[in-house]
Structures are given as C-alpha cells and as structure tokens.
Amino acid sequence: MKLQRLEGVRLETGEDAGTITFDVDVKLEEESRTGGELVLSFLLSISTKPSLVKFEAGGIATITGGQKDFEAALEVDPESNVPKVLHTIYQHVFTSLFLLSTLINSPYPPPDLLHAPVQTHELPSEAPQGAAEMRPEDQAAVDQAAQQTAQQ
C-alpha cells in the first residue's frame, strides 16, 4: 500500500461535543489488472458529527497473486458489509490518521471504524487544552498497526 495523500482539517463549530460520530465515505477504483497484480486507488473521507474535523487519505493498494487472491481481497465481509481489502487499507492508514489528529489536536477515528455500522466516540471533558488522551484499547490498536506496517 502506498499512501499518497493525507489531510486533516480541524473545523471550528463552537459546539460543545460530548459524543461524536464518525462518518466514512470511500472511493475504491480498479486502476489496472494484470495476470499477477491488481492495482486499486482509494480515497477515504472521514468526517464527524458534530462537525469538528475532516480527514482524507488516498493512495494505491496493490494485491499480488492470482484471480482467487483478487476475489478474496474484494470479497465483502458479511459483518461489516465492507470489502476485506478496505479493512487492510484502513489498518495501514489508521496510524497516520492518529498521528495527524494528535498534531491538529482533534478527535481521532477509532481503530475499528470499519467494523461497525456506526461508531461513536466519547470526548474527555476534563482533559487540558492541547493534551491528547487515548483509550487503552486504542493504544493497543496503534501499536498493532505500527507493528504490521513495520513488517511490510
């Protein structure tokens, strides 16, 4: 996977948000297919309700193997209704999104965002301005994603 675009915009709404919901729009297109390689372009647009931050991540994902490998990667996960390749893409992108959200002092999307139809995230009310607070399960996901990225 090659991440070619990463953008995060913190939106000022003036709203006091205790709970936020993350919405995801995905554009996934086949760029080329040869005997042993399938190249997909992707663009993930992640926004929040209320409107606090917007992230965009785009790039190229390459699947190597044969027709069976391509079909397996494009197969839709019955639990989440999301193609399996998209779960893999998000695992790679999550670490970058987390770091970017820390830099712009905004809420970060959950590591399992694509696994459930609706994701909400509680914002800490007593955290000092500029301090990033992470739930233990999110730290474990960040560590796991970083380890997977380092292995590839």
N, C-alpha and C positions, 0 to 999 in steps of 0.2 A: 504494500500500500504506500502511496506517495501523497502526502498532504501538500496541496499547492496553495490553498487559501485558508486563512484563519482570521476571523474578525469578531470583535466583541464591542458592543456599543451599550454603554450604560445610559438608560433613559431616566430622566428626572420627571416624576409624575407628582411628587408632593404627597402621595398617598401613604398611609401607614399600613403596610402589608404584614400581617402576621403569618399568613399561609399563602404560598404561591403555587400555581400550577404551571407546568412546563408543557408547551405545545411544540410538536415537531412536524416540519414539512420536509419531505425527502424527494429529491430528483435523482433517479438512478437510470443511466442510459448505457446501452451497449455501444462501445466505440468500435471494437473490432473483434473478430473471432477467427482464429487460425486452427490448425489441427491440434495444437497443444497449448493454446493460450487464449483466454477470454479477457478482454480489457473493458472495464466498466468505468464510467465517470460518475461521480456522485457529488451532491450538494446537500448538506444538512442545514436547515434553518431552524433554530430553536429560539422560541420566544416565551415570555412569561405573562401570566395574568395574575395580578395586575401588571401592567407594562413597566417592568423595572430594567430589563436587559434583553438584548437580542444577540445571538451568536450565529455565525455562519462558518461552516467548514466544508471545503471542497477539495477534490483531488481525483486520483486514479487508483483503482483497485485492479490487480492482475491475478487471475486464477489460472494456475497451470495444471495440466493433466489432460484428460480426455473428455468426451461428451458426458460420461457418467459423473465426473467431477464437477462439470459445469452445472448439470442438472441438480446435483446435491447442494451446491452453493446457492443456487437460485430458488431452491425449494422453500416454500413458506412454512415457518414454524406455526403449528396449529394453535399453540397457546397465545402467541402474541400477534399473529397474522402479519409477520414481518419476515422477509427473506433472510435466510441464515447468513448470507454474505453481509447483510446490513448490520447484524449483531457484531460480526468481526470488525467491520469498519468502525463502528461506534466504540468498540474496545480500544482501538488504536487512537481514535480522536479524543476520547474522554480525558486522558492525561493532559493534553494540550488545552482543552476547554477548562479544566480545573485550574491549571496554572494561569490562564488568561483571566478567568474570573477573579482569582486572587489579586492579580495586578490591577484590575479596574475596580476592586472592592465591590463585587456584586455576588448575588447568589449563584451557585454553580449547579448545573443539572446533575441529577443523581446518576450513579454509575450504571444502574439497571433501568434507565429511562425507557428503553425499547421493549422491556419485558412485560410491562403492564400497560393496559389501555390508557389509564390516567395516572399521572404522577403529581403528588403534591409534596411540598417541602416546607417544614416549619422554619421560620426565621427566628433566631435567638433575639429576645427583646432586650437583654441586659448587656450584650456584647459592646465593648467600646468601639467608637468610630475607627475604622481602619483595621480592626482586628478580624482575621478570618477564623471562623470556628468550624471544625469538621467533626462529623459524627464518626465513631469508631468503625462502623461498617463501611463508610465512605473511604476512610483511610486505608482499610484493607483492600478495597477495590482499586484505589490509586496505586498502592504498592504492587498489586497483582498485574495491573495494566502496564506499569513501568517495567516489570519483570518480563512480561510477554513481549513487549516492544524491544527490549534489550536482547532477547533470544533470537529475534528475527533479523 
